[in-house]
């Protein structure tokens, strides 16, 4: 009798575990399928040079996607991250090419610029009650336009600054510096979300903003802060891209926001707010990078990747909605019992 009860309990616990992590497990399986597909279809995919290239290309997406996870957990969205990347990329190149400041100060200045942009957008969303979609859509246009105005549409070459260029081209123990930075940010993001008071506040605000406010949490401040995170993350991504290419351009990161949002949603973060996984985001970002790299190696038009990315977003949102609704119903039945 006790053995049967124990087996039932273990089976129920396993089912609950699988249900809770269904989205992360599904993206892990999808990532593995994509990886194996391109490994079979192309000879160069599994080469060490190409795999390092995939990691290097995925780094900016992953950095911003970690911050975007926090935004979407609060039931918000930031459509301006690509334009923020372009602006910081362009401004950094202009300042460095003019020789006005040493590169470490330029890096700090771009991080401050990203934080201020994020704070401004977060203020409109949190304290003025304007939907995040509208605020960041306006930011997408304004910031890209500002980058175009500053550069006049031209690419700005960056002088030979070994320290700065090492941010995008350097290696430590065989790993590209951008990869080390992105992995470090992902680990910090996961720890903060799961283990800190701030992380719990982000989840609580996303689950029920009014309940979080009544519980004494700074709901508006928390919402504004997540846009500061995307601003800083976008600045880091812009600097890494500038350092890797050795130039800044207003045309940098076109369509970047779609890749970032696809990575987060594909990773299982709920668009309804209140649920998210940094591990899922990492897998989502790597999936986007693998698909883009694999299609190029198969000599398929790079424009086709936009079609694939859009399709992935649509399917991911559909699955996200269905799985979230199913889990909500299951948890509701358990509470009734």
C-alpha positions, 0 to 999 in steps of 0.5 A: 500500500505504502509502496503504491502510494510512494510510486504515485507520489513520485509519478505526480512529482515528476509530472509536476516537474515536467509541466513546470519546465515544459517550455525550457525542455521544449526549447532545449529539444528544438535547439538540439534538433536545429544543431543536429540538422545543420551539423548533418547538412553542412560540413563546416558547421561543427568546425571550431572556428564556426562554433566560436563564430556562432557564440560571438554572434550570439553574444550581443543578442544574449546580453540584451535578451537577458535584460529583455527577460526582466521586461517581459516578466513585468508584462512589458516590452522594449521595441527600441533595443535595436535603435539603442544599440545603433545610437550607442554604437554610433556615438562611441565611434564618433567620440573615439574617432575624434579622440575626445576621451580615452576609451575606458571613459567612452565605455562608461559614458555609453553605459550611462547613456543607455541607462538614461535612455532606459530610465526615460522610457521606464518613467513614461511607462511606469509613472505616466501609464503609457503602454510600453509598446507605444513608448518603445515604438516611439523610442525605436524611431527617435533613437534610430533617427538620432543615430542617422542624424549624427552619422549622416548615414555614414559608417564611422571608422574607429582608430586603432585602439587595442584595448577597446577593439579587444572587447570585440575581437580579443580572446581569453583562454581560447574563448572570445571576450564577447562570449565571456561577457555575455555568459557572465551577464546571463549567470548574474541575471539568473542569480538575481532573478532567482535568489534576490529580493529584486528578482522576486519583486520583478516576478511579483509585479509581473504577476499582479502589479496592484497586489505587489503595490498593496504588499508594500513593493515599489511597483512603479520603480521596479517597472521603470528599473527593468527598462534601465536594464535594457538600456545598459544591456543595449549599450554593452551590445553596441560597444561590442559590435563597434569593437568587433567591426572597428566602426560605428554605424546608424544601420547597426542592429537593424531587426535586432529587437525581433531577434531579442524578443524571439529569443526571450519568448522562445525561451518560455518567458510568459508574455502575460508576465510573472514567469520567465527563465534565463536558461530558456532565454540562453537557449532561445538566443543560441537557437536564433544564432544557430539558425542564422549561421546554419542558413548562411552555411547552406547558402540560403539568402540571409533575408530568409532568416527574417522570415524564419525569425518572424515565423519562430516568434509567431509559433513561440507566442502560440505555444506560449499562450497554449502552454501557459493556459494549460498550466494555469488550468492544471494548477487551478484544478489542484488548488480546488482539490 
